[in-house]
Amino acid sequence: MFSRVYCAATIGVDARLIEVEINISGGLPKYFLVGLPDRAISESRDRIESALKNAGVSFPRGRITVNLAPASLPKEGSLFDLPIALGLLAASGQISTDKLGLSLVLGELALDGKLRPVKGVLSMAVEARDQGLKYLVVPCGNAKEAAVVEGIEVLGINSLPEVIAWIQDGEFCKPVNVDLNELFRINGEQQILDFHDVRGQENVKRAIEVAAAGGHNLVMVGPPGSGKTMMARRIPGILPPLTLEEAVETTKIHSVAGLLKEGNALVTRRPFRSPHHTVSDVALVGGGSIPRPGEISMAHNGVLFLDELPEFRRSALEVMRQPLEDGVVRIARARMSVTYPGKIMLVASMNPSPSGDWYNPEDPAAVNPSHMQRYLGKISGPLLDRIDLHIEIEKVSYKELSSRRKGEASAAIRKRVIRTREIQRKRFLGMKGVYNNAQMSTKMARKVCQPDQNGKIMLKKAMNSLGLSARAYDRILKVARTISDLDYSETIKSQHIAEAIQYRALDREGWLG
């Protein structure tokens, strides 16, 4: 006998429908599994046989062939346990096939028949709805995540006997629903790190506000203890809240990577990823024989913080150049090519020298200039060109540290950032993929970011005296556009250009030589 059960497999952050075809014929008992399964799927037979017996049903005998179609697409993971088990029962006539033809089924089976959560469920729920299926049968731990998708009935199941009971009588399970507004409200009430804890550093906080308002990349240069990491960790608290579209995009990535906590429905706060400087190229960008998302994609719609930038491998930093430019990560392998989203706000920090202090040529104990060049040369010019703001930070004085006066709260800064982002949203309405000033193309920047006459004169002088690249020129225009938006100014004035030029500290002669 023959049966067909629908499942799904993830390719990047999207899913593709997989047909689990099962044929049982006479002959000596044999079990064949075909269709490019990975080891986890190949080992499923023993789990399925034990789960079926403990659920009170029989593992069919005879010549069994299980095909995962399309056969040319690699499949991985234990989520095929449940669809294969139900397909075996349907092919052997132990359950009805009426509802199976309307359902997408997935889940890992324990030996006692219980269901364990799996990865990538949100993407699979979208695929099930788009394919016109009526039901999505998932483990209870994934039910809320799947229920975010409207237009399909999500059934959260605890065990194989529950699935069988639902197929037979249909009254055992009720569809799962989630309140998206409540999800955003609950997460919005969680405590975040606040800028009012930061003493002094007003010029740095201003630069961070500009970066957050326009979605610009930022590098902070200063000695240890000047507050670089402290301020970086507070940036997510001043960014605008995620929209539903952004939240779904972010959740897909976390779900595919297996980082979405069991029972969580949606990622509703902007990610903050801070990999260690020993991170490999693959861990940062993504990869593997079946490509998985890396830290860049995990920080999509949020912040990627690289502490002690020169300590990272140069090869790891260089592979970031394309994602920073395009907002996506493209991974090509022999068996497949995938694209992961990678629209991030890059925030980096570094010491000004190997010793940690500012270089002073008059200090006999100062580090050798050649050592300085070697240290700073770990960061290439093309990478720095892609970072919009370079900020120099001094140590906080005793007077500021001992003051009881708190800094401006994150909530106040966030209001200005949200207001500025709203100006940009209206500006780029109808332009696909562009939501803030940092995402403008060169052509768009030349059109939208025209300074006044005094601003042009100032920019020309800066280009000639600092020897700035064409990419740095565009970055200055984009940052100046954000500064003018913060000032409610339609025109980019000379003071806006001057402030934007001030944020190109590492372009000055003597930094990277």
Secondary structure, 3 states (H helix, E strand, C coil): CEEEEEEEEEECCEEEEEEEEEEEECCCCEEEEECCECHHHHCHHHHHHHHHHHCCCCCCCCEEEEEEECCCCCECCCCCHHHHHHHHHHHCCCCCCCCHHHEEECCEECCCCEEECCCCHHHHHHHHHHCCCCEEEEEHHHHHHHHCCCCCEEEEECEHHHHHHHHHHCCCCCCCCCCHHHHHHHHHCCCCCCHHHCCCCHHHHHHHHHHHHHCCCEEEECCCCCCHHHHHCCHHHHCCCCCHHHHHHHHHHHHHCCCCCCCCCCCCCCCEECCCCCCCHHHHHEECCCCEECHHHHCCCCEEEECCHHHCCHHHHHCCHHHHHHCEEEEECCCCEEEEECCCEEEEEECCCCCCCCCCCCCCCCCCHHHHHHHHCCCCHHHHHCCCEEEECCCCCHHHHHCCCCCCCHHHHHHHHHHHHHHHHHHCCCCCCCCCHHHCCHHHHHHHCCECHHHHHHHHHHHHHHCCCHHHHHHHHHHHHHHHHHCCCCCECHHHHHHHHHCEHHHCCCCCC
